Amino acid sequence: MDQYYVFMIIKAVISVVIALLLGNGIVVWFNNMPVRWFQEEGESLPPALIKDTESERQRLASTPWKLVFTVFFGASGVFMAVRGINSVHDCWHDGNFFIVSMMAICDAKYRVVPDQLNALLAVSAVGFVSFNEKMLEPLYGALIGLSLGLATYGLGRIIYHKTVIGGADLKFYISVGLVTGVNGVLAIFIMISIFALIHIVYPKHH
């Protein structure tokens, strides 16, 4: 068998093993995350979290979510392996997917994104510095992310006379900017805006 295909099969197998670890690990970590992480300064715990805690049930059910996330991480890992992406870069991507997925779960379940996860995402940007054409690209991305977040906040106050974006969202845009750079954070902002518009418009017509 050609050496290239042997190498790709090995990478694919490794990706599947990593997917099993991450897919199971994300559910276990979420269910065991310290309760205090979900409490924002000056705010009480999310009612949904209190309800889950009092009922002593899992915050996120093992079935089917372990399988769902294992398939997700497996598919992304195999895709990057087939595309021939650098193994180190591949590992960093897996780490980012893990952190961002955890943030998405927290937001979906309890409408809170722990600062600790934002900090982890920001720190993970270190792994992408060498892949940028410009050394200051992460800094530029963070500044653009902050600017987009502040612009969204300002427009919300002007148009709707209320807060449409919180501190956690600002931190998220900064962290995403550090990881993806200028083009990445702009693309993500546009996609988020499109999905938000669909979410706002859809219920009004159905």
QUINOR-V246410 format. One record per residue. N is the residue number from 0. RES is the residue in one small letter. PSI is psi in degrees with one decimal (* if undefined). Layout:
BEGIN
n=[N & N]
res=[RES & RES]
psi=[PSI & PSI]
END
This chain:
BEGIN
n=[0 & 1 & 2 & 3 & 4 & 5 & 6 & 7 & 8 & 9 & 10 & 11 & 12 & 13 & 14 & 15 & 16 & 17 & 18 & 19 & 20 & 21 & 22 & 23 & 24 & 25 & 26 & 27 & 28 & 29 & 30 & 31 & 32 & 33 & 34 & 35 & 36 & 37 & 38 & 39 & 40 & 41 & 42 & 43 & 44 & 45 & 46 & 47 & 48 & 49 & 50 & 51 & 52 & 53 & 54 & 55 & 56 & 57 & 58 & 59 & 60 & 61 & 62 & 63 & 64 & 65 & 66 & 67 & 68 & 69 & 70 & 71 & 72 & 73 & 74 & 75 & 76 & 77 & 78 & 79 & 80 & 81 & 82 & 83 & 84 & 85 & 86 & 87 & 88 & 89 & 90 & 91 & 92 & 93 & 94 & 95 & 96 & 97 & 98 & 99 & 100 & 101 & 102 & 103 & 104 & 105 & 106 & 107 & 108 & 109 & 110 & 111 & 112 & 113 & 114 & 115 & 116 & 117 & 118 & 119 & 120 & 121 & 122 & 123 & 124 & 125 & 126 & 127 & 128 & 129 & 130 & 131 & 132 & 133 & 134 & 135 & 136 & 137 & 138 & 139 & 140 & 141 & 142 & 143 & 144 & 145 & 146 & 147 & 148 & 149 & 150 & 151 & 152 & 153 & 154 & 155 & 156 & 157 & 158 & 159 & 160 & 161 & 162 & 163 & 164 & 165 & 166 & 167 & 168 & 169 & 170 & 171 & 172 & 173 & 174 & 175 & 176 & 177 & 178 & 179 & 180 & 181 & 182 & 183 & 184 & 185 & 186 & 187 & 188 & 189 & 190 & 191 & 192 & 193 & 194 & 195 & 196 & 197 & 198 & 199 & 200 & 201 & 202 & 203 & 204 & 205]
res=[m & d & q & y & y & v & f & m & i & i & k & a & v & i & s & v & v & i & a & l & l & l & g & n & g & i & v & v & w & f & n & n & m & p & v & r & w & f & q & e & e & g & e & s & l & p & p & a & l & i & k & d & t & e & s & e & r & q & r & l & a & s & t & p & w & k & l & v & f & t & v & f & f & g & a & s & g & v & f & m & a & v & r & g & i & n & s & v & h & d & c & w & h & d & g & n & f & f & i & v & s & m & m & a & i & c & d & a & k & y & r & v & v & p & d & q & l & n & a & l & l & a & v & s & a & v & g & f & v & s & f & n & e & k & m & l & e & p & l & y & g & a & l & i & g & l & s & l & g & l & a & t & y & g & l & g & r & i & i & y & h & k & t & v & i & g & g & a & d & l & k & f & y & i & s & v & g & l & v & t & g & v & n & g & v & l & a & i & f & i & m & i & s & i & f & a & l & i & h & i & v & y & p & k & h & h]
psi=[141.6 & 139.4 & -34.9 & -45.9 & -34.6 & -44.6 & -41.8 & -37.5 & -41.8 & -44.5 & -40.5 & -41.2 & -43.3 & -40.3 & -39.7 & -41.1 & -44.7 & -39.4 & -40.7 & -41.1 & -45.6 & -41.6 & -40.1 & -37.8 & -35.5 & -36.2 & -43.4 & -44.3 & -45.3 & -41.5 & -18.7 & 9.1 & 138.0 & 136.4 & -36.1 & -21.9 & -26.0 & 0.6 & 110.4 & 154.3 & 126.3 & 2.3 & 157.4 & 168.4 & 148.5 & 134.9 & -38.5 & -36.1 & -41.6 & -42.5 & -43.8 & -40.2 & -44.2 & -31.7 & -7.2 & 30.6 & 164.5 & 140.4 & -39.5 & 118.6 & 137.6 & -37.7 & 120.8 & 9.5 & -30.6 & -42.1 & -42.7 & -48.3 & -30.9 & -43.2 & -41.6 & -51.6 & -34.7 & -45.2 & -43.6 & -37.4 & -44.4 & -38.9 & -45.8 & -32.5 & -43.3 & -36.2 & -9.3 & 27.7 & 142.4 & 135.8 & -40.2 & -45.1 & -38.7 & -45.5 & -42.3 & -38.9 & -43.6 & -42.5 & -42.1 & -43.0 & -40.1 & -48.9 & -46.9 & -38.5 & -40.5 & -40.7 & -40.1 & -40.2 & -46.1 & -44.7 & -42.8 & -38.7 & -45.0 & 1.9 & 30.8 & 132.7 & 106.9 & 139.1 & -31.0 & -35.9 & -38.5 & -39.7 & -42.3 & -41.1 & -41.5 & -43.1 & -34.5 & -17.4 & -23.7 & -35.1 & -12.4 & -3.0 & -45.3 & -12.7 & -6.0 & 145.3 & -31.7 & 134.6 & -30.5 & 6.9 & -42.5 & -39.3 & -44.2 & -42.1 & -41.3 & -40.5 & -40.4 & -41.5 & -44.3 & -42.2 & -42.5 & -41.0 & -44.7 & -37.1 & -41.4 & -42.0 & -46.4 & -44.1 & -37.3 & -41.6 & -37.2 & -46.3 & -47.5 & -8.4 & 34.7 & 168.4 & 119.2 & -4.9 & 135.4 & -177.4 & -36.7 & -37.3 & -40.2 & -44.6 & -37.7 & -45.0 & -37.9 & -46.0 & -42.9 & -39.8 & -39.2 & -38.6 & -45.6 & -14.9 & -173.8 & -54.5 & -39.0 & -46.7 & -31.7 & -43.7 & -43.7 & -40.1 & -42.6 & -44.0 & -42.3 & -40.7 & -41.0 & -46.3 & -36.3 & -39.5 & -42.0 & -42.1 & -35.2 & -42.7 & -40.3 & -50.9 & -26.5 & -17.0 & 7.3 & *]
END
